[in-house]
Amino acid sequence: MENSTHFKVFRLAAYGDIGQLKYCYFAVVTVIYFVIILVNALLIGVICIERSLHEPMYVFLCALFVNQLYGSTGLFPALMFYLLSDTHYISLLYCYLQIYVLYTCALTEFSNLAVMSYDRYISICYPLQYNNIMTPKTICGLILLSCLSSFFLIAIIISLSLRLQFCGNVLDRLYCDNYSVVKLACSNTMLNNIWGLVVTVLYISCTIFPTIYSYVRILQICLKSSKEMKQKAFNTCTPHIASMLNFLFGWLFVILQGRYETADLSPILRTILFVYFLICPPIFNPLMYGVRMSKIRKVYGIQATTDYRPKNPTPTASDISISDELNRFYAHFDRDNTDPAIKAELPLYPSQMCCLH
């Protein structure tokens, strides 16, 4: 404690002296940030405007894209500034603000991905009860829970870090992360370590384990289903699994670099791995969902190719809303089937698989 100092700034040593290359790096980072804003904002706009996408799955996707824009804004403007700057000092207040934004973004993304796995579990395993379970109130509640829980938990982490006294102010990072800041502390960090462990265990138990359970149940259902239903389940689950693995790998890189010596790796490789989870998912997810989800593809491509066909004034099956199809299905279901065993064997209409399109 006697060697502690009231530092008001930290130095981000990972930038180093890159000379004239900083302009090249700045251009690359600017393009990446522009692409992230473009693809995420484009899909957010499409989901909000297109009425056929006003379904629970796409609402959760919209929340995921908004969160990715939020996290990217916490990194890229500062990254662009420090690339052009000759000094790489960051104030203590802005450092904690950056930690708060990036960590809440990470936890919210974990929560959103877990909620999306629950949505797929309900749509595939309980298709007849889907609309009764995934009501607008439930959807809003799940999204708010994902955001507010992460904001609350990370606020406690920041409040515990604010009380620390530091023996140094050099961070070998491109941005502030809580683990590196706590490592510089001279004061007791037991509370920080305990709370960090609590948050880790809590989020693993509330996100990863339910996601694994959801996909185990989905797999069990698919093994007993028709080939068509297996294909639909595969089409709707593949983007989510890819997004989850992509984000988990990104965070794994950050954790391993923070706790193990990585001096043997080249500085460029270390930098790429450290910012991977903030660059790749915001680009990868919109492209993945835009390509794999049939309704989004229709908005962008298939719909345009059908504009040259003669317009038929008579409504077709594709013009009927999902709610109308559901009402017709339930009416036919209740009128023609009185035996519960027969009901259970009825094939599902495509509209019942709300999230399998």
Beta strands, then each sheet from edge to edge (+ up, - down):
strand 1: 9-12
strand 2: 89-91
strand 3: 170-171
sheet 1: 2+ 1- 3-
end
